[in-house]
Amino acid sequence: MTETYHNQELIYEVKTTGFSYELLREEVIQSLLGKDTDEILYWTGKNLARKYNLENFDSIITFFQHSGFGKLAIIKDKKDHLDLKLTSPLIEQRFNDNRNISYYLEAGFLAQSIELQKKCITETTIDLNKREKSVRLTVKWDYKDVI
């Protein structure tokens, strides 16, 4: 992971509350972006991935954990797509509270990260699994559509 902060250790040591994270995610971002939230978050996620330019999938998993996105696990790894499961206590609580949270930031980040690694056009779709209280992210790419 490209380190962009001068004191990376300090940033990892500072702890914040789930409330502050959710406040930014639900209230501030929604208020700023309005009806365009999902689309803007997807492209913001892609921009973040370009900035961090992670070299392998393990780095993506680590990034997701450090950023507070959640725990990312592979469900299926096929030649043209990945099915992933995203979980965390905050995600579970969002389902418990029936809150409609956008996961397009994570989807955009995944799409761009995998695109940079595979060198072909990639996109991510989102499916909320209310029964499992998790987010399924499907990352698809086309080796014929190289970048």
C-alpha positions as a Markdown table, in Angstrom:
| # | Residue | x | y | z |
|---|---|---|---|---|
| 1 | Met | 0.0 | 0.0 | 0.0 |
| 2 | Thr | 1.3 | 3.4 | -0.9 |
| 3 | Glu | 1.8 | 5.3 | 2.4 |
| 4 | Thr | 0.6 | 8.8 | 2.0 |
| 5 | Tyr | 0.7 | 9.9 | 5.7 |
| 6 | His | 3.9 | 11.0 | 7.4 |
| 7 | Asn | 3.1 | 9.2 | 10.6 |
| 8 | Gln | 1.2 | 6.1 | 9.5 |
| 9 | Glu | 1.7 | 4.4 | 12.9 |
| 10 | Leu | -0.1 | 7.2 | 14.7 |
| 11 | Ile | -3.0 | 7.0 | 12.3 |
| 12 | Tyr | -3.5 | 3.3 | 12.9 |
| 13 | Glu | -3.2 | 3.8 | 16.7 |
| 14 | Val | -5.9 | 6.5 | 16.9 |
| 15 | Lys | -9.2 | 4.9 | 17.6 |
| 16 | Thr | -12.6 | 6.4 | 16.8 |
| 17 | Thr | -16.1 | 5.4 | 17.6 |
| 18 | Gly | -18.5 | 3.7 | 15.3 |
| 19 | Phe | -20.8 | 6.6 | 15.9 |
| 20 | Ser | -18.4 | 9.1 | 14.3 |
| 21 | Tyr | -17.8 | 6.8 | 11.3 |
| 22 | Glu | -21.6 | 6.3 | 10.8 |
| 23 | Leu | -22.3 | 10.0 | 11.4 |
| 24 | Leu | -19.9 | 10.9 | 8.5 |
| 25 | Arg | -21.2 | 8.1 | 6.3 |
| 26 | Glu | -24.9 | 8.5 | 6.8 |
| 27 | Glu | -25.4 | 12.2 | 7.6 |
| 28 | Val | -22.6 | 14.2 | 6.2 |
| 29 | Ile | -22.0 | 12.4 | 2.9 |
| 30 | Gln | -25.8 | 12.0 | 2.2 |
| 31 | Ser | -26.3 | 15.7 | 3.0 |
| 32 | Leu | -23.5 | 16.8 | 0.7 |
| 33 | Leu | -24.2 | 14.5 | -2.2 |
| 34 | Gly | -28.0 | 14.0 | -2.1 |
| 35 | Lys | -29.5 | 11.9 | -4.9 |
| 36 | Asp | -26.1 | 11.4 | -6.6 |
| 37 | Thr | -24.6 | 9.8 | -3.6 |
| 38 | Asp | -24.2 | 6.3 | -5.0 |
| 39 | Glu | -22.6 | 7.4 | -8.3 |
| 40 | Ile | -20.3 | 9.9 | -6.7 |
| 41 | Leu | -19.2 | 7.4 | -4.1 |
| 42 | Tyr | -18.4 | 4.7 | -6.7 |
| 43 | Trp | -16.1 | 7.2 | -8.6 |
| 44 | Thr | -14.6 | 8.4 | -5.3 |
| 45 | Gly | -13.8 | 4.7 | -4.5 |
| 46 | Lys | -12.1 | 4.3 | -7.9 |
| 47 | Asn | -10.1 | 7.5 | -7.3 |
| 48 | Leu | -9.0 | 6.2 | -3.8 |
| 49 | Ala | -7.9 | 2.9 | -5.4 |
| 50 | Arg | -5.7 | 4.8 | -7.9 |
| 51 | Lys | -4.1 | 6.7 | -5.1 |
| 52 | Tyr | -3.3 | 3.6 | -3.0 |
| 53 | Asn | -2.6 | 1.3 | -6.0 |
| 54 | Leu | -2.6 | -2.0 | -4.1 |
| 55 | Glu | -0.4 | -4.7 | -5.7 |
| 56 | Asn | -2.4 | -7.8 | -4.7 |
| 57 | Phe | -5.7 | -9.0 | -3.3 |
| 58 | Asp | -4.2 | -9.5 | 0.2 |
| 59 | Ser | -3.4 | -5.8 | 0.2 |
| 60 | Ile | -7.0 | -5.0 | -0.6 |
| 61 | Ile | -8.2 | -7.1 | 2.3 |
| 62 | Thr | -5.9 | -5.3 | 4.6 |
| 63 | Phe | -7.0 | -1.9 | 3.3 |
| 64 | Phe | -10.6 | -2.8 | 3.9 |
| 65 | Gln | -9.8 | -3.7 | 7.5 |
| 66 | His | -7.7 | -0.6 | 8.2 |
| 67 | Ser | -10.2 | 1.7 | 6.5 |
| 68 | Gly | -13.1 | 0.4 | 8.5 |
| 69 | Phe | -14.9 | -0.9 | 5.4 |
| 70 | Gly | -15.1 | -4.3 | 7.0 |
| 71 | Lys | -13.8 | -7.9 | 6.6 |
| 72 | Leu | -13.6 | -9.0 | 2.9 |
| 73 | Ala | -13.8 | -12.7 | 2.1 |
| 74 | Ile | -13.8 | -14.5 | -1.2 |
| 75 | Ile | -16.9 | -16.6 | -1.8 |
| 76 | Lys | -16.0 | -17.6 | -5.4 |
| 77 | Asp | -12.9 | -17.0 | -7.6 |
| 78 | Lys | -13.7 | -17.6 | -11.2 |
| 79 | Lys | -11.7 | -16.7 | -14.4 |
| 80 | Asp | -13.8 | -13.6 | -15.1 |
| 81 | His | -15.2 | -12.6 | -11.7 |
| 82 | Leu | -14.9 | -12.7 | -8.0 |
| 83 | Asp | -17.8 | -13.0 | -5.5 |
| 84 | Leu | -16.9 | -11.4 | -2.2 |
| 85 | Lys | -18.6 | -11.1 | 1.1 |
| 86 | Leu | -18.2 | -8.0 | 3.2 |
| 87 | Thr | -19.0 | -8.2 | 6.9 |
| 88 | Ser | -18.4 | -6.1 | 10.1 |
| 89 | Pro | -20.2 | -5.4 | 13.3 |
| 90 | Leu | -21.3 | -2.0 | 11.8 |
| 91 | Ile | -22.7 | -3.6 | 8.7 |
| 92 | Glu | -24.6 | -6.1 | 10.9 |
| 93 | Gln | -26.0 | -3.2 | 13.0 |
| 94 | Arg | -27.1 | -1.3 | 9.9 |
| 95 | Phe | -29.2 | -4.4 | 8.9 |
| 96 | Asn | -30.5 | -4.7 | 12.5 |
| 97 | Asp | -31.6 | -1.0 | 12.4 |
| 98 | Asn | -33.0 | -1.3 | 8.9 |
| 99 | Arg | -30.7 | 1.5 | 7.7 |
| 100 | Asn | -30.2 | 2.0 | 4.0 |
| 101 | Ile | -26.4 | 2.6 | 3.6 |
| 102 | Ser | -24.6 | 2.9 | 0.3 |
| 103 | Tyr | -21.7 | 0.5 | -0.3 |
| 104 | Tyr | -20.7 | 2.2 | -3.6 |
| 105 | Leu | -17.5 | 3.6 | -2.2 |
| 106 | Glu | -16.3 | 0.0 | -1.4 |
| 107 | Ala | -17.6 | -1.2 | -4.8 |
| 108 | Gly | -15.7 | 1.5 | -6.7 |
| 109 | Phe | -12.6 | 0.9 | -4.7 |
| 110 | Leu | -12.7 | -2.8 | -5.5 |
| 111 | Ala | -13.5 | -2.3 | -9.2 |
| 112 | Gln | -10.5 | 0.0 | -9.7 |
| 113 | Ser | -8.1 | -2.0 | -7.5 |
| 114 | Ile | -8.8 | -5.2 | -9.5 |
| 115 | Glu | -8.7 | -3.3 | -12.8 |
| 116 | Leu | -5.2 | -2.0 | -11.9 |
| 117 | Gln | -4.1 | -5.6 | -11.0 |
| 118 | Lys | -5.7 | -7.4 | -14.0 |
| 119 | Lys | -5.1 | -4.6 | -16.5 |
| 120 | Cys | -8.6 | -4.8 | -18.0 |
| 121 | Ile | -11.9 | -3.0 | -17.5 |
| 122 | Thr | -13.6 | -4.1 | -14.3 |
| 123 | Glu | -16.9 | -3.3 | -12.5 |
| 124 | Thr | -18.4 | -4.2 | -9.2 |
| 125 | Thr | -22.1 | -4.8 | -8.4 |
| 126 | Ile | -23.6 | -4.9 | -4.9 |
| 127 | Asp | -26.2 | -7.3 | -3.4 |
| 128 | Leu | -27.3 | -6.8 | 0.2 |
| 129 | Asn | -27.9 | -10.1 | 2.0 |
| 130 | Lys | -30.4 | -9.3 | 4.8 |
| 131 | Arg | -30.5 | -12.8 | 6.0 |
| 132 | Glu | -26.7 | -13.0 | 6.5 |
| 133 | Lys | -26.4 | -9.3 | 7.3 |
| 134 | Ser | -23.6 | -9.0 | 4.8 |
| 135 | Val | -22.8 | -7.3 | 1.5 |
| 136 | Arg | -22.1 | -9.4 | -1.5 |
| 137 | Leu | -19.8 | -7.6 | -4.0 |
| 138 | Thr | -19.3 | -9.2 | -7.4 |
| 139 | Val | -16.3 | -7.9 | -9.3 |
| 140 | Lys | -16.4 | -8.7 | -13.1 |
| 141 | Trp | -13.7 | -8.1 | -15.7 |
| 142 | Asp | -13.2 | -8.8 | -19.4 |
| 143 | Tyr | -9.7 | -9.8 | -20.5 |
| 144 | Lys | -10.7 | -8.7 | -24.0 |
| 145 | Asp | -11.2 | -5.2 | -22.8 |
| 146 | Val | -7.6 | -4.3 | -21.8 |
| 147 | Ile | -6.4 | -1.0 | -20.5 |
